[in-house]
Amino acid sequence: MPTHLLAEHAEGVEAVIQMDLMGAGGGQWYLTISDGVLRVSLGVHDNPNMTMTLAANDWLDIANGTANSMGLFMGGKIKIQGDMQLAIKMQTMFRFSED
């Protein structure tokens, strides 16, 4: 994840994103973004700004650039709780591709 962050698009962002990945290869992690720097921690954060729940294989497809997060969200495969604006901002803060 840190290598996918576009720091220039995350400047001024102070947020915690809880990632709950379900199924095989899943688990719980939280992403802390602070002034263009991303830290990934294992576990559950007490007070995230946003929680994203999805299947681990769908997350891998997003990270590999073979799935569109907005399409998965619209199809009900991604659940968002909390700051929806942050969820939208994630699309510009991260670059995912097949490279």
PyMOL commands that set and color helices and strands:
alter all, ss='L'
color gray80, all
select helices_A, chain A and resi 2-4+7-10+56-63+69-74+84-93
alter helices_A, ss='H'
color red, helices_A
select strands_A, chain A and resi 14-22+27-34+37-42+50-55+79-82
alter strands_A, ss='S'
color yellow, strands_A
deselect
rebuild
show_as cartoon
